[in-house]
Amino acid sequence: MQFDPFVLIAPAGASVAFPNYDSLRHQVYSFSAAGPFELRLYGRDESRSVSFRNVGVIAIGCNIHDQMAAFIYVTDTPFAMKTGANGIADIAGVPPGRATLRVWHPYLRAPDSQIERPIVVPAGAMTQALEVGLRPPPHRRYSY
């Protein structure tokens, strides 16, 4: 009765599977401008896939179970990573030079839930700390 993971990073052009391991049927959808889609009702041990060509955030839901929500961040860079539970992302192989550090989270207190910061990447390793504020997640009712 939930999407797993809650946030997924996918490269543009990737196909994402939506398997159903629940005993209930689901109808998965998104109205997001970057990749609207609808997967009609499907049941346990069935799976559907969607290819995401456009860069952007895809908010996912289920037409049957309103509490189900997730996000897919579609990117066109190989230097994208989801943080671990400790909030740290270790991105290797970034070439030296000017770059833009982008941080996105569905509950980030920022326009479009994203912060951008120009940085200069030196040759070799670097550490960049960024503290962010999050909104509380929306309250969802559970009714069956």
N, C-alpha and C positions, 0 to 999 in steps of 0.2 A: 504494500500500500504506500510505497514511496519510491522515488527515483533514486538510483544509486549509480554514480555519485550525484550529489546535490549540484556541484559545479564541475563542468568538464571543459577542458581546452581542446579544441580540434583545429587542425590546419584546414584552410579553405580547400574545398574539393573533397574532403573526407566524408565517408559514409559512417553514420552512427547508428548502432543497433539499439532497439528498444525491446528487450525480451520481457515477457510477462511470466513471473514465477509465482504469482498469486493465484488463489482459487477463484478470484473474481475477474470479470472481463474489464478491459480498459479501452479508452478511446483517447489517444494521445494527440495533442495539437499544439500549434504555436501561431499567434497572430503577429509575431515580430516582423518588422519590415525587412530584416536581413534574411529571413528564411521561413515564410509562412508554410504550414503543412497541416495535414490531418490524416491520422491513421485510424481508420474505421475500427469498430469493436473487434477485439481479438482476445483469446482466452489463454489459460494456463499452458505453459510450455510452447507458446507460439512467440514469434519474434517478427518485428518489422524494422526496416532500415530507411533512413533518409540521408541524402547527400546534401551537404551545405556548401554552396559555391561562394556565397557572399560573406565578406568580413562583417562582424558585428555580434551583438548579443542576441541570443535566441532564448526567450523565456518559454518554458515548457509547462504544460498542464494536462490534466485529464478531465474530459467532459463529464465523467461519471463521478469522480472523487475530487471535489474541490480542494481538499487539503494537499493533494499531490502537486508539487512544484519543483522545478529544477531550472538550471541555466546552462547553456552551451555558449562559450566564448570562442567564436570562430576568428582565427587570426591568419595573417599572411606572412608572419615571421617565424623562423625556426627558433627564435630566442624568446619564447613564451613558456612560462612555467607556473604551475599551481603551487602555492606554498604548502609546506607540511603543517601538521598540527601546531608546531612551534612558531608558525608565522614566517618561516625563513624559506626563501627560494634561492637555490644555487644554480646560476646559469653559466654554463661553460662555453668557451669558444667565441665569445663576442669580440669582434675585431676592434682594435683601438680607434678612437676618434669620437666625434660628436654623435650623440644618440638621444633618444627620448625614452625615459623610464615611465612606463604606464602601469598604474595599479588599478585594478577593477575588482569590485566586490558588490554583490547585489544589494547590500545594505550600507554601502559606503556613504558617508555624509559628504557628498560632492555632486556637482552637476553630472548627470548621466552615470552616477555611481562610479566615476573614474577620476583619478588624479594623474596629471602629467607633469614631469619635471625634466628639464634639459640636463644632461650630464655629459661629462667627458670621460670616456673609457680609456684608461692608460694601458700601455703594453703590460701584460702580466695581470695578476689578480687585483681585485678591488672589493671593498665592502661599501654598500650604500644602505644606510638605515632610513626608514621612513615610518613615522607613527601616524596612524589613521584613526578616525572616529567612525563607529558604526551605529546605524539606527537599529532599534530592536526589530526583529523579524515581525511581519504582519501576523496578527492573531487569526488563526483559521479554525473554523468550527468543524468538528468531526461528527457526522451523522450518517448512520447506515440503516 
